[in-house]
Structures are given as C-alpha cells and as structure tokens.
Amino acid sequence: MTPRTPTPAPSATSGRTPAAEVEAAVLDAAERLVADAGPAALTIRKLATDAHVAPMSIYNRFGDKAGVLEALFTRGFEELHGHTGATDLIGGDPSAAEALDRLRTCARSYRSFATRSPGTYSLMFDRAAADFEPTDAALEVAGRSFNALVDLVAQAQRAGALVGGSPAEVAQRLWASLHGAVSLELRSICFVDDTDAHFDALVDTLLIGMAPDRGIPGIADVVNP
C-alpha cells in the first residue's frame, strides 16, 4: 500500500500558522494514527504531537476528537469524489466502449484511494470509530461519490453497454463487488500474485456479466477492447 504523502508540518515562526495548514497537518496525522492503530488511538495530545501543532489549535479548529473524525470523513469523500466524479468522466455522451472505460477508471480510482488512505477508507466505510457518527452534512458529501457512480452507470445504459433498470440499483451491485474486493485486499486476504491484474479482471467480469445481451456480436470487443 502507498500511504498518503504527509503534509509538511507547519513551520515554527513567530507569526500564526495559517488555519488551512494546521487543518491539513492535523488531518494527515489523524489519517496515520487511524491507519496504524485504529480510531481508538487518536487523541488530541497524540494528534498535536504528530502534527507539530499546539493542542489548543486543534480544539479551536475542530472542537474535539469527533470534530477531527468528521473532518477526516468529509475530506475523504471529497477526495474520492474528485476522482470518481471528475468532469472528464461524467460529461458528454460517450460511446459504449467509452462509457465502460469511464467505469473502469472510476473503479481503479476507488481502489487507489483506499490503498493510499486505508485509515480514512476504514473510517468512511467500515465506521471503524464506535463513538463517531457523521452529521447529515457529512453524509450529504458522502452521497456525491455514489451519485457519481450512478451517473456513470446511467451513461453506460444509454450507450447500450449495461443492463437497464434503476441506475442506482446497478451502481449498488457494482459498488458492493468493488468494495468487497478492496476490503479483502486491505486486510491482506488476497490469494493472487498480481493484485492489479486481479482487480482489473474482476471489473471486466462485472461489466461482462452486466452486458444487456452477451449474445450480441462484438460485445466482447466492447467490454474488452
């Protein structure tokens, strides 16, 4: 796994450290602590030490531990949506092959995010912190990522590359499979040598299985260009 590149620690100067710099440093530290030892290991004192900031600056910015987890949860979904909901994926009227390629790119981005930020991913999807409950505002941000997948599925359906029906239901099937594969990989429960090739093959298997008519001549060329 490739961990998130830490934000440089705020420099110790006589002036005040910019709030955005403090926030990034604290959230990067929270990500590392959650990934290494779980949310229970996250305390304001440890965060302050790891982020090289004063504890009071964390209280002033986030309020408490729950506020830090809320910000980390929200940042994770914003970052995820930045990749899965990118304008170059969602816009336009793609061909069947292009629509499926967009879904492949979305799937790879999902896996890349999870392996790069496993602590945040666990907080987002496994609800690893027993004492943390995201607010409605945070859940609204989270919903944007799934809605981006729904949009990509709808594009593929209009292009004739995926089965019909509710785009949300089809997106749920895809996400359930991808999430399961990624979660197993993060736990090192993966009995293959090449995890990249395995994941790509899984995505293609899902897309083939969701083709509207696997008997259509040339469908294999569309799904596996």
Secondary structure, DSSP 8 states (H G I E B T S, - for coil): -------------SS---HHHHHHHHHHHHHHHHHHH-GGG--HHHHHHHHTS-HHHHHHHHSSHHHHHHHHHHHHHHHHHHHHT-HHHHSS---HHHHHHHHHHHHHHHHHHHHH-HHHHIIIII---TT----HHHHHHHHHHHHHHHHHHHHHHHTTSS--S-HHHHHHHHHHHHHHHHHHHHTT----S-HHHHHHHHHHHHHHHT-S-TTSTTHHHHH--
